[in-house]
Amino acid sequence: MAKGTISQKIFSRASGSAGMVEPGEIVEAGVDYAMSHDGTSVLAIRAFQDMASEKVWDPERIVIPFDHIVPANNETAAELQKDVRAWAKEQNIAHFFDSGCGVCHQVFPEEGFALPGLLLVGADSHSCTYGAFGAFGTGVGATDMAEIYSRGRPWFKVPETIAVRLSGRLRPNVSAKDIALMVIGQLGADGATYKAVEYIGPAAEALSISGRMTLCNLGVEMGAKAAIVPPDEKTEQFLAGRARQPYQPVYSDPESYDQTIEYDISDLEPQVAVPFRVDNVRAVSELAGLPVDQVFIGTCTNGRLEDLEAAARILKGQQVKARTLVIPASREVLLEALQMGIIQILVEAGAMIGPPGCGPCLGAHMGVLAEGEVCVSTSNRNFPGRMGKGGLVYLASPATAAASALQGCLAVPEA
């Protein structure tokens, strides 16, 4: 049998190729599931209608969660969401998740769509998150999604694969977010452009599913077309009772990697991405003491139960000195956090709890910054205007965010 990477094997199956497709080859491939949210669905639907398409290729293969502006913050958003709801009903879209269910990249795996060996496409750049389950997850533009709505078979260039081998053991209060920021800082914002990044090695295997999702979520911030962690027993355990269909994991043949990079994370300390680039990464200790106006814990990067637990451990019995907003990534996460007493700990510490969704991550509402304000955020982008015109966003882990909320300044979480 021909040798190949996870990406090659997925594209070989999805394209119906008789042999192994090669990096650089252009293929037309059948999408297993396609996702668009309230923000991108509007544009995708308009393009779909402009193409004079009447019916989607498969209403069972399209997933539409509302998450970017929930609840609607003005009449315009409400009208646009109303239009998407009507279209989804008209097209008999089987998997529609309305406001309150959570962030698309959290809901999609929770609902069993992110499965090993599948080709998954989302009208959102952080759809690379799904690679945490051994899938090829990638983002496309809204007009590309319209074509997928219509035919379900877009074209792709098969990417080369960079293997990132992680060894060592993380220190206390150092997490997958710190690993991801370190790698992005090392490779740069364009260091993996249109390549698949596959995280391998004992330290990658040791990460929880939540940690793997964080790692893969940030793949696009170094230009990657996809980021993948090979599936294992942890993957199977998460998917038990969730998987929407049978799945067949695939694995890379080591000799098929285009490049292998190795990192020992044993001595890694908490990291922070400084405005206005995600690859402008420094150790938190270098900037400790920087005054902070706001702390935001949440998003598709770090709004999972594990992340809220990390924050609660630091904030328990304490009071925050910077306004602190916590938004669980999904209703499932919120309910678990309520049952475990995590939400009570956070509220008693002075944090505000928002409804599951994206919140201020994209600068839409619920925590937008004023000119010159500094926010330590667990989100994934710190570009100019990302969370409000003139705001300064420092990207960090939940532990660093919680420690900073406690001190009122950028702070290293105590071990």
Summary of the structure (lengths in Angstrom):
residues: 415
radius of gyration: 20.4
end to end distance: 48.7
largest distance: 61.7
contacts: 1582
relative contact order: 0.14
helix: 37%
strand: 18%
